[in-house]
Amino acid sequence: MADFDLLALLKTGVSIWNQWCLTHPEAGRLDLSDARLPELDLSRVLLRSCLLQRAELRQTNLSFANLSQADFSNAILESANLYRADLYQTNLTGANLQDANLQEASLIRCVLVRAALGLANLHCTKLTGAVLEHADLQGADLTQATLRRAKLQGADLRGADLSGADLSEADLRDANLALTDLKGTQLQGANLENASLMGADLSRAVLHDANLSGANLRHAYLQDSNLQRARLIWADLREAELWHVTLDQVNLTAAQLDGAMLNGTIALESYSPTQPGEELEVTANLETTEDLMPFARNL
């Protein structure tokens, strides 16, 4: 439970609270768990390392706030304003951040496991190394966000806008990216094994060295994208549009390509396995899906 004296002090105003925190460094981790602070103006507040588990902060203004290393697990931050807030290594496990404004905030190495971020504004947000496993990001704005090496295994990103975002080396295994906007997104070295990308717009996306084994790319749009050295083993590319795609050294072993449009796709020559069990890399110059059928499942 929150310390009622601390809670009363915070409600007197940000300037008084910040001054007290700066003059009492010996106080350690301040306990504000279960506090009810909805709709307050806490812009630029210092809450570094504070305990705010299950706190009620709906529609609260936390813009420019220092919230680094604080514990907001299971807190309610729905529609809160966290513009340019510092959330470095903050624990937001299970937190409700639906429709929150996190534009340009720093969430580097932040923990957002099972967090609700539907319709949240994460434009230009820094999420390098953040843990978003099984998070709900449906319809979120992640345009130009930095998610390098972020962990998004099992995350729900349906309908999200990730255009221009940096997801290089991110872990997106089993993630749901159906109908997601990934135009111009950096996905080099990303792990998208068994991810759903049905109907996703991947035009101009950079996917070289990405792992798309078992991924569902049915009806996906990949015009001018770069799949050089990508792994598409057992991937479903039926009815996908791959106009002018770079498939140099791509591995399409057992991929499904029925109805895929591949005109103008750029690649080299193919080779057959030389050892039993060796994976087949397909690097043929493609004009139609018939050129790839010897190497893919024709279901």
C-alpha positions in Angstrom: 0.0 0.0 0.0 1.1 3.6 -0.7 2.6 5.6 2.1 -0.2 8.2 2.8 2.2 10.9 3.8 4.1 10.5 0.5 0.9 10.5 -1.4 -0.2 13.7 0.2 3.1 15.3 -0.5 2.9 14.3 -4.2 -0.6 15.8 -4.5 0.7 19.2 -3.2 2.5 19.7 -6.4 5.4 18.5 -8.6 7.9 21.2 -7.6 7.5 20.5 -3.9 7.6 16.7 -4.5 10.8 17.0 -6.7 12.5 19.2 -4.1 11.8 16.7 -1.3 13.1 13.8 -3.4 16.3 15.6 -4.2 16.9 16.5 -0.6 16.1 13.0 0.8 18.2 10.6 -1.3 18.3 8.2 1.7 14.6 7.5 1.4 15.2 4.7 -1.1 12.4 3.2 -3.2 9.3 5.2 -2.4 6.1 3.2 -2.1 3.2 4.6 -4.0 1.6 1.3 -4.9 -2.2 1.2 -5.3 -2.2 5.1 -5.3 -5.1 6.8 -7.1 -3.7 9.7 -9.2 -6.0 10.0 -12.2 -6.1 13.1 -14.3 -3.4 14.9 -12.3 -0.7 17.1 -13.9 2.5 15.4 -13.0 4.6 16.7 -15.8 8.3 16.5 -15.1 7.8 14.6 -11.9 10.7 12.6 -10.4 9.5 9.1 -9.8 12.7 7.2 -10.5 12.7 3.7 -8.8 9.4 4.3 -7.1 6.9 1.5 -6.5 3.6 2.2 -8.3 2.2 -1.3 -8.8 -1.5 -1.3 -9.6 -1.5 2.6 -9.4 -4.4 4.4 -11.0 -3.0 7.0 -13.4 -5.7 7.1 -16.0 -5.4 10.3 -18.2 -2.6 11.6 -16.0 0.0 14.0 -17.5 3.4 12.4 -17.1 5.1 14.2 -20.0 8.9 14.7 -19.5 8.6 12.7 -16.2 11.6 10.6 -14.9 10.1 7.2 -14.4 13.2 5.2 -15.0 13.5 1.9 -13.1 10.1 2.4 -11.4 7.7 -0.5 -11.0 4.4 0.2 -12.8 3.4 -3.5 -13.0 -0.4 -3.9 -13.5 -0.8 -0.1 -13.2 -3.6 1.7 -15.1 -2.1 4.3 -17.5 -4.9 4.4 -20.0 -4.9 7.6 -22.1 -2.0 8.9 -20.0 0.3 11.5 -21.5 3.9 10.1 -21.4 5.3 12.4 -24.1 9.1 12.3 -23.9 9.0 10.5 -20.5 12.1 8.6 -19.4 11.1 5.0 -18.8 14.5 3.3 -19.0 14.3 -0.2 -17.5 10.9 0.6 -16.1 8.7 -2.4 -15.2 5.3 -2.1 -17.0 4.4 -5.8 -16.9 0.6 -6.2 -17.3 0.1 -2.4 -17.3 -2.8 -0.8 -19.2 -1.4 1.8 -21.6 -4.3 1.7 -24.1 -4.6 5.0 -26.1 -1.6 6.4 -24.1 0.7 9.0 -25.6 4.3 7.7 -25.6 5.5 9.7 -28.5 9.3 10.2 -28.4 9.5 8.6 -24.9 12.5 6.5 -24.0 11.5 2.9 -23.1 15.0 1.4 -23.7 15.1 -2.1 -22.0 11.7 -1.5 -20.6 9.6 -4.6 -19.6 6.1 -4.6 -21.1 5.3 -8.2 -20.9 1.5 -8.7 -21.5 1.0 -4.9 -21.4 -2.0 -3.4 -23.2 -0.9 -0.8 -25.7 -3.8 -0.9 -28.2 -4.1 2.4 -30.2 -1.2 3.8 -28.2 1.0 6.6 -29.8 4.5 5.3 -30.0 5.7 7.5 -32.8 9.5 7.9 -32.7 9.6 6.0 -29.4 12.9 4.4 -28.3 12.3 0.7 -27.5 15.7 -0.7 -28.0 16.0 -4.0 -26.2 12.5 -3.7 -24.7 10.6 -6.8 -23.7 7.1 -6.8 -25.2 6.4 -10.5 -25.2 2.6 -11.2 -25.6 1.9 -7.5 -25.5 -1.3 -6.2 -27.1 -0.3 -3.5 -29.7 -3.3 -3.7 -31.9 -3.7 -0.5 -34.0 -0.8 1.2 -32.2 1.2 3.9 -34.0 4.8 2.7 -34.1 5.9 4.8 -37.0 9.7 5.5 -37.0 10.0 3.8 -33.6 13.3 2.1 -32.7 12.8 -1.5 -31.7 16.3 -2.9 -32.3 16.7 -6.2 -30.6 13.3 -5.9 -28.9 11.6 -9.1 -27.8 8.1 -9.3 -29.3 7.5 -13.0 -29.2 3.8 -13.7 -29.3 2.9 -10.0 -29.5 -0.4 -8.9 -31.1 0.4 -6.2 -33.7 -2.6 -6.6 -35.9 -3.4 -3.4 -37.8 -0.5 -1.5 -36.2 1.5 1.1 -38.2 5.2 0.2 -38.1 6.2 2.1 -41.3 9.7 3.3 -41.1 10.4 1.6 -37.8 13.7 -0.2 -37.0 13.1 -3.8 -35.9 16.5 -5.1 -36.9 17.4 -8.2 -34.9 14.1 -8.1 -33.1 12.5 -11.4 -31.9 9.0 -11.6 -33.5 8.5 -15.3 -33.3 4.8 -16.3 -33.3 3.8 -12.6 -33.4 0.6 -11.6 -35.1 1.3 -8.9 -37.7 -1.7 -9.5 -39.9 -2.7 -6.3 -41.9 0.2 -4.5 -40.3 1.8 -1.5 -42.2 5.5 -2.3 -42.5 6.4 -0.1 -45.4 10.1 0.7 -45.4 10.6 -1.1 -42.1 14.1 -2.3 -41.1 13.8 -6.0 -40.3 17.3 -7.2 -41.2 18.3 -10.2 -39.0 14.9 -10.2 -37.3 13.4 -13.6 -36.2 9.8 -13.9 -37.7 9.6 -17.6 -37.4 5.9 -18.8 -37.5 4.8 -15.1 -37.4 1.5 -14.2 -39.1 2.0 -11.5 -41.8 -1.2 -12.1 -43.7 -2.1 -9.1 -45.8 0.8 -7.1 -44.3 2.3 -4.3 -46.4 6.0 -5.0 -46.6 6.8 -2.8 -49.6 10.4 -1.5 -49.5 11.0 -3.4 -46.3 14.5 -4.6 -45.6 14.4 -8.3 -44.6 17.8 -9.4 -45.5 19.1 -12.2 -43.3 15.7 -12.4 -41.6 14.2 -15.7 -40.4 10.7 -16.2 -41.9 10.6 -19.9 -41.6 7.0 -21.1 -41.2 5.7 -17.5 -41.5 2.3 -16.8 -43.0 2.7 -14.2 -45.8 -0.4 -15.0 -47.7 -1.7 -12.0 -49.5 1.2 -9.9 -48.2 2.5 -7.1 -50.4 6.3 -7.1 -50.8 7.0 -4.8 -53.7 10.6 -3.6 -53.8 11.5 -5.3 -50.6 14.9 -6.9 -49.9 14.8 -10.6 -48.9 18.5 -11.3 -49.6 19.7 -14.4 -47.7 16.3 -14.6 -45.9 15.0 -18.0 -44.7 11.5 -18.8 -45.9 11.5 -22.5 -45.2 7.9 -23.8 -45.2 6.6 -20.2 -45.5 3.2 -19.6 -46.9 3.5 -17.0 -49.8 0.3 -17.9 -51.6 -1.2 -15.0 -53.5 1.6 -12.7 -52.2 2.8 -9.9 -54.3 6.6 -9.9 -54.7 7.1 -7.4 -57.5 10.8 -6.5 -58.0 11.8 -8.3 -54.8 15.5 -9.2 -54.1 15.6 -12.9 -53.5 19.3 -13.4 -53.8 20.4 -16.5 -51.8 17.0 -16.8 -50.2 16.0 -20.2 -48.8 12.5 -21.2 -50.1 12.7 -24.9 -49.2 9.1 -26.3 -49.1 7.6 -22.8 -49.3 4.0 -22.4 -50.7 3.9 -20.1 -53.7 0.6 -20.9 -55.5 -0.8 -17.7 -57.0 2.2 -15.6 -55.9 3.2 -12.7 -58.3 6.9 -12.7 -58.8 7.5 -10.6 -62.0 10.7 -8.7 -62.0 12.0 -10.5 -58.9 15.8 -10.4 -58.8 17.9 -13.4 -57.9 20.8 -15.6 -59.2 20.9 -19.3 -60.0 19.7 -22.2 -58.0 21.5 -25.3 -56.8 20.3 -28.7 -55.5 21.3 -30.3 -52.2 24.5 -32.2 -52.3 24.1 -34.0 -48.9 21.1 -35.8 -47.5 19.0 -33.5 -45.4 20.8 -30.4 -46.6 18.5 -27.4 -47.0 17.9 -26.2 -50.5 18.6 -22.5 -51.3 16.6 -21.2 -54.3 18.2 -18.3 -56.0 16.7 -18.4 -59.5 15.8 -15.6 -61.9 12.0 -15.6 -61.6 9.3 -14.6 -64.0 6.5 -16.8 -62.7 5.8 -19.1 -59.8 6.3 -22.0 -62.2 10.1 -21.4 -62.0 10.0 -22.1 -58.3 7.6 -25.0 -58.2 10.4 -27.7 -58.3 11.6 -26.4 -55.0 8.3 -25.5 -53.2 5.2 -27.3 -52.0 2.4 -27.1 -54.6 -0.7 -27.5 -52.5 
